[in-house]
């Protein structure tokens, strides 16, 4: 589905915003179910995923509502993560006809106090041998600058893995990588932002009067094994497109022996 110009942009910059991949009507349906799901979960659990390092940046009380593995919570999200529009672009970027799920997370940045995220790469959370891991952020509503949209550092994926500060959530040093040094990727409902897990990114506080609602989907080539068994989740290993060529040859990534699963972590919030 991508043009050569889009592929070239991604390879040069490490990210690509695809406009209108889903219709505004579809995005509205996703948004309604997302907020209904979080409302259900809030009755029984703490769903705030704010990093400790985010508190250091804002010095104020902010919140970020989240849910892992949304395909086990609502069928509308199962259909979303296997949608050909999403997975065909992922295949183009990864360079493989086979696309495997690593994990997904629903995020709601509440109005006026939605938590930010310091600049970071996603790789420290779940390193892989071949670095095929990409993310897709599906926007369920508009994400202008004041809503704390995702911000990217163009070309930073070419730097390779960088040393991160682990305290409070993996992040890059504040003084070397201020949020203001990045490019704001403002988006509209239905837009999808794709990026490498090596691309430096972060996001600001939602200071608007409306929530910012997104679904983060992390995907990989099934032949790219994890360097360490970490950040495992219930849905890991699900094929979103194509087949798993490693089946019958070795233990597929994501189908580790019983006892290896840890249920995931808050990890790479946006």
BALUM-434964 format. One record per atom (N, C-alpha, C, O): residue in one letter; x, y negated, z negated. Coordinates in pm, whole numbers, plus 50000, padded with zeros to 5 digits. Layout:
aXYZ/...
END
This chain:
x500815012150000/x500005000050000/x500844987450000/x500344976650034/x502104988449963/x502944976549958/x503524973250094/x503824982150174/x503684960450120/x504364956050241/x505874956550216/x506304957550101/x506654955850322/x508104955750306/x508544943350229/x509514943750153/x507834932350248/x508164920050175/x507954921950026/x508764917149945/x506894928749988/x506634931149846/x507684940549787/x508164938449676/x508034950949861/x509054960249815/x510394953149797/x511104955249699/x510734944649892/x511984937049883/x511974927749762/x512984926349694/x510814921549735/x510704912549619/x510924920449491/x511644916049401/x510304932149482/x510454940249362/x511914944449343/x512444943449232/x512544948949449/x513924953549438/x514864942249398/x515854944649328/x514584930249441/x515414918749408/x515154913549267/x516084909849196/x513894913249227/x513504906849101/x513184916348987/x513214912248871/x512864928849017/x512554938448912/x511114938048866/x510764944748768/x510274930548934/x508854930048901/x508064925649024/x508624920249119/x506744928049020/x505874924049130/x504454922549076/x503914931849016/x503864910949099/x502464908649062/x501604911049185/x501734904049285/x500734921049178/x499844924349289/x498474918149259/x497794922049165/x498094908749341/x496854901349319/x495634909549362/x495654916149466/x494584908949281/x493304914849316/x493314929649346/x492544934249430/x494174937149278/x494194951649302/x492854957849262/x492364966949328/x492284952749154/x490934956549113/x490034944349127/x490504933049115/x488764946449151/x487834935349165/x487564929149028/x487794935448925/x487074916949029/x486724910248903/x485594917748833/x485514917948710/x484704923948911/x483614931748853/x484154944148782/x483704947648673/x485124950748845/x485744962348780/x486474958048653/x486364964448549/x487214947148663/x487954942148547/x487014938748432/x487334941248316/x485854933048464/x484874929648360/x484364942148290/x484154942048169/x484174952948366/x483714965548306/x484814971448217/x484524976448109/x486054970848264/x487174975548181/x487254967448051/x487464973047943/x487094954448064/x487204945647947/x486124948747844/x486394949447725/x484884950547892/x483784953347801/x484034966347723/x483804966947603/x484504976547793/x484774989247726/x485974988147632/x485994994347526/x486984980247671/x488164978347586/x487774972047452/x488214976647347/x486984961747457/x486584954947333/x485654963747250/x485714963447127/x484804971447315/x483934980647242/x484754991447173/x484464995247060/x485794996347241/x486655006647183/x487395001447061/x487415007946957/x487994989647073/x488714984046959/x487774981446842/x488144983446726/x486574977046872/x485584974846765/x485284987946693/x485144988046570/x485174998946767/x484925011946704/x486105016146618/x485925021046506/x487305014346669/x488485018646596/x488735010446470/x489215015646370/x488404997546475/x488624988846360/x487824993046238/x488154989446125/x486775000546260/x485945005146148/x486645015846065/x486305018045949/x487645022446126/x488275033746057/x489785032746044/x490395040745973/x490405023046111/x491875022446107/x492385008346129/x491664999546176/x493655006446092/x494344993846119/x494874994546261/x495665003446293/x494454985446346/x494844985946487/x495774974346525/x495934971446644/x496374967746428/x497284956646456/x498664962146490/x499234969846413/x499214958246607/x500514963146652/x501564952146657/x502544953446731/x501404941546581/x502354930446584/x503734934746536/x503854941046431/x504784931346613/x506144934246571/x506544925146454/x506074913846443/x507424930346368/x507974922046262/x508764910446317/x508764899546259/x509454912646430/x510254901846490/x509374890646544/x509824879246553/x508124893846579/x507204883346626/x506884873646514/x506684861746537/x506824878746392/x506574870146275/x507734860246258/x507544848846217/x508964865046289/x510124856246276/x510064844846376/x510524833746347/x509504847546493/x509434837446598/x508394826846565/x508654814846578/x507214831246522/x506104821846503/x506044816146362/x505574805046342/x506544824046263/x506464820146122/x505014818046078/x504754811045981/x504084824146151/x502674823246116/x502034837046129/x502634846146187/x500844838546077/x500104851046084/x499434852246220/x498544844446253/x499874862046299/x499254864646428/x498794879146432/x499124886946342/x498054882846536/x497514896346544/x497564901446687/x497494893746782/x497684914646700/x497634921246830/x496924934546811/x497414943246739/x495774936146873/x494984948346858/x495354958146968/x495554954247083/x495454971046932/x495914980647032/x495324994547011/x494784997746905/x495455002847117/x495065016947112/x495915024647211/x496045020647326/x496485035747167/x497235044747255/x496295054347327/x495175056747283/x496765059747439/x496105070947507/x494605068747527/x493775076747482/x494285057947594/x492875054147608/x492065064047691/x490835064147682/x492735072547772/x491995082247851/x491295092647765/x490375099347811/x491735094047639/x491065103247548/x489915096547473/x489195102947396/x489745083547496/x488715075947426/x487535072347515/x486415071047468/x487785070747645/x486725066347735/x487045070747878/x488175069047925/x486065076347946/x486265081548082/x486575070548182/x487235073048282/x486105058348156/x486385047448250/x487895045048260/x488395041148366/x488615047248151/x490065045348153/x490785057248217/x491855055648275/x490195069148206/x490745080648277/x490725078048427/x491695080648498/x489595073048474/x489475069948617/x490425058848657/x490955058848769/x490655049448569/x491545038348600/x492975042948620/x493595039148719/x493515050948530/x494935054248536/x495265063948650/x496435065548686/x494245070448709/x494505079048825/x493995072648954/x493985079149059/x493585060148947/x493065053349066/x494155052449172/x495285048449142/x493815056149296/x494775056449405/x495405042849430/x496565042049472/x494665032149406/x495225018749426/x496405016349333/x497415010349373/x496275020849211/x497345019149112/x498505028749138/x499665024649142/x498195041549155/x499245051749162/x500005051449295/x501175055249298/x499365047049403/x500095046449530/x501165035549527/x502245037349582/x500845024349461/x501855013849447/x502975018549353/x504145015849378/x502595025549246/x503615030949156/x504545040449232/x505755040249210/x503985048649320/x504785058049399/x505745050549491/x506905054349505/x505255039849553/x506115031749640/x507305026149563/x508435026049613/x507045021349442/x508095015049362/x509055025449306/x510275023549310/x508525036449254/x509365046849195/x510185053849303/x511305058349278/x509605054749423/x510295061649531/x510045076549532/x510875084249580/x508905080649480/x508535094849475/x507025095949497/x506275087349451/x506565106349568/x505125108149584/x504445112949456/x503215113249447/x505255116849359/x504735122249233/x504905112149120/x506015107349095/x503825109149053/x503835099148946/x503295105648819/x502185110948817/x504095105048714/x503735111348587/x503555100848478/x504315091248470/x502555102848396/x502295093748284/x503305096048171/x503575107348132/x503835085048120/x504615085747997/x503715082247879/x503605090047784/x503065070647884/x502065067147784/x501295054847832/x501685048547930/x500235051747765/x499505039447794/x499025033247664/x498835040047563/x498825020047670/x498365012747551/x497465001247592/x497784993347681/x496345000647527/x495414989447543/x495804978547445/x496074981447328/x495844965947491/x496184954747405/x495144943647416/x494704940147525/x494774938347302/x493934926347297/x494664915947212/x494894918047093/x495024904747275/x495584893347201/x494404884547162/x493804878147248/x494074884047034/x492914876146991/x493094861247021/x494224856447031/x491994854047035/x492104839647060/x492764832146945/x492564835546828/x493544822146979/x494174812746887/x495294818546801/x496034810946739/x495424831846796/x496454837746710/x497024850746767/x497564858846691/x496914852946898/x497414865246959/x498924865846953/x499604856546997/x499474876646901/x500904877746875/x501764877147000/x501384882147105/x502944870746988/x503904870347098/x504804882647094/x504714890847003/x505684883847195/x506714894147193/x508024888147238/x508104882447347/x509074889247156/x510384884247194/x510884891347319/x510404902147354/x511854885347385/x512384891047508/x513064904547480/x513774906147381/x512814914047570/x513354927447551/x513284935447680/x512594931447774/x513984946547685/x513794956847786/x513024968247720/x513094969947598/x512294975847798/x511564987247742/x512454999547725/x512125008547648/x513574999947794/x514405011947794/x514845016647654/x514855028647631/x515195007747561/x515625012747430/x514575021247359/x514915029847278/x513305018947390/x512245026547324/x512175040947374/x511875050047296/x512465043147503/x512335056647560/x513265058047682/x512775058647795/x514575058647661/x515535059547771/x515375072447853/x515105083147798/x515555071147984/x515495082548075/x516775083148159/x517425072948182/x517115094948204/x518385097048272/x518515089248401/x519585083848431/x517435088548480/x517495082448612/x516875068448619/x516875062148724/x516355063748509/x515775050248500/x514695047748605/x514625036948663/x513835057848629/x512715055848723/x511495049748654/x510515046448720/x511545048248523/x510385043748447/x509955029648487/x510755020348492/x508665028248515/x508095015148542/x506865013148454/x506335022648397/x506445000748445/x505214997448375/x504264990548472/x504684983948566/x502984992248447/x501954984748518/x501044978648413/x500484985848330/x500884965548416/x499974958748324/x498744954648404/x498814946048491/x497614960948372/x496354957948438/x495644947248357/x495384948948238/x495324936148422/x494674924848353/x493154926248360/x492574926448468/x492534927148244/x491084928348237/x490394914748233/x489194913748259/x491154904348201/x490634890648207/x491784881548250/x492924886148264/x491504868948271/x492534859648317/x493624858048210/x493344858148090/x494854856548256/x495984854948164/x496824842948207/x497894844548265/x496344830848178/x497154818848204/x498224817248097/x498274825048002/x499054807248111/x500154805048018/x499674803747874/x500294809247783/x498574796547854/x498104794147717/x497574806747649/x497394806947527/x497324817147727/x496874829847667/x498034838947629/x497814850047580/x499254834347651/x500404842747619/x500654853147726/x500844864947695/x500654848947853/x500894858247963/x502294864247955/x503174858947886/x502484875148026/x503804881648030/x504784872648107/x504414866048204/x506024872548061/x507074864448123/x508234873548161/x508564882848087/x508864871048276/x509924879548329/x511214871548352/x511174859448375/x512334878548345/x513614872948385/x513974879348519/x514434890848521/x513784872248630/x514024878148762/x515444883548778/x516424876948742/x515534895548833/x516824901648862/x517524907948743/x518604913648759/x516934906948624/x517614911948504/x517714927148500/x518504932548423/x516924934148581/x517014948848585/x518374953248639/x518814964448613/x519054944448713/x520354947748770/x521464947548664/x522574952148690/x521164942148547/x522164941548440/x522364954948372/x523354957048302/x521424964148394/x521484977048326/x521064975848181/x520594965248140/x521204986348102/x520814986047960/x521624975847881/x522844975347892/x520934967847803/x521594957747721/x521454961247572/x520474967647534/x522414957247489/x522304959747345/x521164951547286/x521034939647312/x520344958147205/x519184951747144/x519314951546992/x520054959546934/x518604942446930/x518464942146785/x517274951146751/x516174949146803/x517474960946666/x516404970546637/x515444965446529/x514274969246529/x515914957146440/x515104952746327/x513844945446374/x513914935846451/x512694950046327/x511434943546360/x510904946946497/x509984940346546/x511454957146561/x511084960646697/x512214957046790/x512764946046780/x512584965946881/x513714963546969/x513544950347044/x512554948547116/x514494941247029/x514424928547100/x515834923247123/x516774927347055/x515974914247219/x517254908147249/x517484896247154/x516514890647102/x518724892447132/x518994881247039/x518234868647080/x518254864647196/x517564862646984/x516714851047011/x517484839447076/x516974832947167/x518704837047028/x519454825447077/x519944827547221/x520064817847296/x520214839847260/x520694842647395/x519554844147496/x519744841447615/x518394848347450/x517284851147540/x515994844547489/x515074851547447/x515934831247492/x514694824447450/x513574826947550/x513824828747669/x512374827047500/x511214829647586/x511124819447699/x510694822747810/x511524807247672/x511404796347768/x512314798047890/x512134791247991/x513304807147880/x514224809147991/x513654818448098/x514314820948199/x512454823648076/x511844833348167/x510784826948255/x510414815348236/x510304834548352/x509274830048445/x507904835148399/x507724847248380/x506954826148381/x505614830048340/x504864836548456/x504774830848564/x504334848548433/x503574855748536/x502084854248505/x501434863648460/x501564842348531/x500144840148508/x499334849048602/x499704850948718/x498244854448552/x497474864248629/x495984861748612/x495544854748521/x495224867748703/x493764867248698/x493224881248675/x493924891148696/x491974882048632/x491334894948609/x491404903348736/x491024898748844/x491884915648724/x492034924648838/x493444925348892/x493764934548968/x494304915648856/x495704915948900/x496474926448820/x496134929348705/x497514932048882/x498364941848813/x499824937748829/x500294935148940/x500534937348718/x501954933748715/x502774946548699/x502664953348597/x503604949748798/x504494961348795/x505904956648764/x506334946248814/x506644964248682/x508034960648655/x508844972448604/x508294981848546/x510144971948627/x511074982148580/x511224981248429/x511104970448370/x511494992748365/x511704992148220/x513054986248184/x513394985048066/x513844982448287/x515094975348263/x514934960148276/x515844952748240/x513814955648326/x513594941248346/x513304934548212/x512434939048137/x514024923948182/x513814916448057/x512484909048065/x512194902248163/x511684910447960/x510374904047959/x509914901547815/x510504906747720/x508894893647802/x508304890647672/x507004883247696/x506514882747810/x506424877547592/x505184869847609/x505014860347491/x505574862547384/x504244849847514/x504024839747410/x502764842147331/x502054852047350/x502484832947242/x501274833647158/x500054829947242/x500114821047326/x498954836847217/x497684832847277/x497114821547192/x496634823847081/x497174809347244/x496664797847170/x495334793047229/x494794782747188/x494804800647324/x493534796847388/x492344801047302/x492514806847195/x491164797947350/x489934801347277/x489354814747322/x488264818547278/x490084821947410/x489614834847460/x490684845547441/x491874842547440/x490254858047426/x491184869147412/x491884872047544/x491354869147652/x493084877747535/x493784882947653/x493774898047642/x494284903747546/x493194904747744/x492964919147738/x493684926047852/x493474922647969/x494544935747820/x495314942747922/x495464957447887/x495284961647773/x495794965347991/x496174979347970/x497564981148026/x497804978248144/x498474985947944/x499844988947985/x499935003848017/x499585012147933/x500405007148137/x500595021148177/x502055023148213/x502565016848306/x502745031848141/x504145035048167/x504205048048247/x503635058148207/x504915047648362/x504955059048455/x506375062048498/x507245053348492/x506605074448543/x507955078748583/x507865089548691/x506805095248716/x509005092248754/x509165103848838/x509235116048745/x510035115848651/x508445126448768/x508485138048678/x509835145248675/x510085153248586/x510705142448773/x512035148448774/x513075139648704/x514275142348713/x512615129448635/x513505120748557/x513325124148409/x512385119248346/x514215132448352/x514015136848214/x514365126048112/x515215117548138/x513705126347997/x514055116847890/x515455119847837/x515835131447820/x516215109247812/x517565110847758/x517525115547613/x518395122947568/x516495111247540/x516255115847404/x514755117947390/x513965111147455/x514355127347305/x512945129947284/x512415120347179/x512535122647059/x511835109547228/x511325099247138/x510125092547203/x509915093847323/x509345085347122/x508165078347173/x507235088047248/x506685084647352/x507085100047194/x506205109947255/x504755106647221/x504465100547117/x503855110747309/x502435108047285/x501595119347338/x502065127747415/x500355119647297/x499445130547328/x499245132547478/x499125143847525/x499205121647555/x498925122647697/x500155123947785/x500045124347907/x501335124447725/x502575124247802/x502705136647890/x502455147847846/x503095134448016/x503255145548109/x502075147148203/x502145155048297/x500995139848180/x499825140548268/x500205135448407/x500805124748420/x499875142948510/x500165138748647/x499075129148694/x497895132548696/x499515117148733/x498595107048782/x498485107448934/x497495103048993/x499525112948996/x499545113949143/x500485125149182/x501565126449124/x500115133349281/x500985144049328/x501065155649232/x500105158949163/x502245161849228/x502455173749146/x503735172149065/x504525163049087/x503915181248969/x505145181748891/x506055192448952/x505825204348929/x507075188449029/x507945198249095/x508755206648999/x509285217149037/x508875202348873/x509685209948778/x508935221748720/x509535230048651/x507635222748745/x506835233748690/x507395247148736/x507605249348855/x507645256148641/x508175269248672/x509685269748679/x510265280548689/x510335258148673/x511795257448681/x512415254148546/x513445259648508/x511775245048476/x512285240748345/x511125234948266/x510045232948320/x511355232148139/x510315225948058/x510055211948109/x510935203448101/x508845209148161/x508575195748215/x508665185248107/x508255187447993/x509215173748143/x509285162648049/x507885159348002/x506985157348083/x507695158647871/x506375155847816/x505695168247764/x504685167247694/x506215180247796/x505665192747745/x506675199547654/x506955211447668/x507225191747563/x508245196747473/x507655206947376/x506435207447357/x508505215147313/x508015225247221/x507175219347108/x507345207847069/x506265227447057/x505405223146947/x506255218446831/x507225225046792/x505885206946774/x506625201346663/x507465189546703/x507905181746618/x507705188146835/x508525176946881/x507715164146889/x508285153146885/x506385165346900/x505565153546916/x505495145546787/x505375151246678/x505575132446799/x505475123946681/x504295114546688/x504135105946601/x503455116146791/x502265107846800/x502505094146856/x501565086146867/x503755091146894/x504045078046952/x504335067546846/x504145069846727/x504805056146891/x505055044746803/x504455032446865/x503955032946977/x504505021446795/x503975009146853/x504765005146976/x504195000947076/x506085006746968/x506925005347085/x506794992847166/x506794981747112/x506684994547296/x506864983947393/x505624975447413/x505074974947523/x505184968847312/x504034960047326/x504394947947409/x505564944347420/x503384941747467/x503604930447560/x502804918447516/x502854907947581/
END
